[in-house]
Amino acid sequence: MTVAVQIACTEEVPSAREFTRWAAAALAGDGRDVCLRVVGEAEGATLNARFRHRDGATNVLAFPAMQRGVLGDIAICAAVAGREAQERERPPPDHYAHLVIHGVLHLLGMDHATSAEASLMEAKEVALLRDLGIANPYEERST
């Protein structure tokens, strides 16, 4: 398994090593390769428009591969991720870890289109994040 990380933005983001560690945790020995690209807002908006037919950038996109040995590609928009971390009062690295795990789980076939699917996917995310020492992103923070 190889996790190729491309940092293609000007925002401050975690290191390629951290992105690799988070992806590997979610892959759990899957063995297939993943490319993770951290993009700026313009590229994020272009990808979202081209592949989801939606305006503006979104936090994470997952693109399953059609070739043997490759699981797929993940694009994370740094500008959106940074804003979300701030709005949710979460440490940015914790939010990026969540987005990476979320993207990998999509590549592995999980989804959140129904409430049952969402419950399963969120439980898996929470468990993987907990194993990394990261708090449950779905819990309300008490101040």
SVG drawing of the C-alpha trace seen along z (x, -y; Angstrom):
<svg xmlns="http://www.w3.org/2000/svg" viewBox="-32 -30 38 36">
<polyline fill="none" stroke="black" stroke-width="0.4" points="0.0,0.0 1.2,-3.5 -0.4,-6.7 0.8,-9.4 0.2,-12.9 0.2,-16.0 0.0,-19.4 -1.3,-21.7 -2.4,-24.8 -1.0,-27.8 -2.8,-27.2 -1.0,-25.8 -1.9,-22.2 -0.6,-19.1 2.5,-17.3 2.4,-14.6 3.5,-12.2 0.4,-13.0 -1.9,-12.6 -0.3,-9.2 -0.7,-8.1 -4.4,-8.9 -5.1,-7.3 -3.2,-4.1 -5.3,-3.9 -8.5,-3.9 -7.1,-1.5 -6.4,1.0 -4.2,3.2 -6.4,3.0 -3.2,3.0 -4.3,0.8 -2.8,-2.6 -4.4,-5.9 -3.6,-9.4 -4.5,-12.2 -4.4,-15.7 -4.9,-18.8 -6.2,-21.6 -6.9,-25.3 -10.4,-26.7 -10.3,-27.2 -9.3,-23.6 -11.8,-22.3 -14.6,-24.3 -13.6,-23.0 -13.6,-19.4 -16.9,-19.8 -18.5,-21.4 -17.0,-18.8 -17.8,-15.6 -20.7,-16.5 -22.3,-19.3 -22.3,-21.6 -21.1,-25.2 -18.2,-26.0 -15.7,-23.9 -16.6,-21.1 -14.4,-19.7 -13.6,-16.3 -14.2,-14.4 -13.5,-10.7 -12.9,-9.2 -12.8,-5.4 -10.3,-3.9 -11.0,-1.5 -7.7,0.3 -6.3,3.2 -4.2,2.3 -5.4,-1.3 -8.3,-2.2 -8.7,-5.7 -8.1,-9.4 -9.1,-11.8 -9.2,-15.6 -9.4,-17.8 -10.0,-21.5 -7.7,-23.2 -9.7,-26.5 -13.0,-24.7 -11.3,-22.4 -9.7,-25.3 -13.0,-27.2 -14.9,-24.2 -12.2,-23.5 -12.5,-27.1 -16.4,-27.1 -16.5,-23.8 -13.8,-24.8 -11.7,-21.8 -7.9,-21.6 -7.3,-21.7 -5.2,-18.5 -8.1,-16.7 -10.5,-17.9 -8.1,-17.0 -7.8,-13.5 -11.5,-13.1 -11.8,-14.2 -9.1,-11.8 -10.8,-8.9 -14.1,-10.0 -12.7,-10.0 -11.0,-6.6 -14.2,-5.0 -16.0,-6.3 -13.3,-4.6 -13.9,-1.4 -17.5,-1.5 -19.1,-3.2 -21.7,-5.9 -24.1,-8.2 -27.0,-8.5 -29.4,-6.9 -29.6,-7.3 -28.6,-3.7 -25.6,-4.1 -24.6,-7.3 -24.8,-5.7 -22.5,-2.9 -20.0,-5.2 -20.0,-7.7 -19.4,-4.9 -16.4,-3.6 -15.0,-7.2 -15.3,-7.7 -13.6,-4.4 -10.7,-5.1 -10.3,-8.7 -10.4,-7.4 -7.6,-4.9 -5.6,-8.0 -6.3,-9.8 -8.8,-12.2 -12.1,-13.2 -15.5,-12.3 -16.2,-15.0 -20.0,-14.3 -20.2,-15.1 -21.2,-18.6 -18.3,-20.3 -19.0,-21.6 -17.5,-25.0"/>
</svg>
